[in-house]
Amino acid sequence: MRYMTFSLIGRCPRTGQIGGVAVSSSIAIGARAVYCAAGVGAVITQHRIDPRLGPRGLDLLRAGRSAQETIDALVARTPQIQWRQLAALDAGGGGAFFSGGRTRPEMSEVAARDACAIGNNLVNARATPAMLLAFLADPTAPLAERLVRAAEAGLAAGGERAPAASAHLLVVERQSFSLIDLRVDWHTHPVGELRALWTRYAPLAHDFVTRAIDPDSTAIR
């Protein structure tokens, strides 16, 4: 079976949050594709996914490499790189991407300040530009909301050749653990389900962080 994925990583300069969203016809895309670290950046690894490339990319960003330098290093050091599709975003908002020669069409990739989107085996190449436009449309909205809007826009623009089955929303802020990590592992409408999860989780997200670092003051019991 051919699995298809479209995803976006983005940064909010106002809050310092960094995050990503991914949608795939594969089961449980949240286990493999998007990697983020607070104050460091984000990495996407997809198309014949090698999950080792996410942490390696974050290590390079943590060492001071730019997004482009990180992608260049991963490409230079990774065997069978022609099967891989990668994106990186550094803490300054710089983005970079790579699609190997064996990435299945329709393949698409696009970057702007504070965001980068990539996709493979798409119905058309409009999905990732649509994601980017949706993400950039309202910089005052919460980062997670902007990421969900990006996923919705990618799906509406044509999405994947096979039906989407899983989705993932990941956001980090200041802690070593995530602020938001919501996963739809197998669903007939994963983007809609991700929207429902985010709507329910949004008012609780910062309280869960407070519960971890200052349990005496949390409103969640």
Protein Blocks (a to p, Z undefined) as FASTA:
>chain_A
ZZdddddddddfknopacdddddfbehkllmmpccdehibccddeehiafklmmmmmmmm
mnopafklmmmmmmmmmghklmpccddddfkopacddddfklccdddddddehiacddeh
ifblklmmmmmmmmmmmmmbcfklmmmmmmmmmmmnnpambdcfbdcddddfkbmbdfbd
cddfbdfblmlmmmmmmmmmmmmmmmmmmmmmmmmlpcbZZ
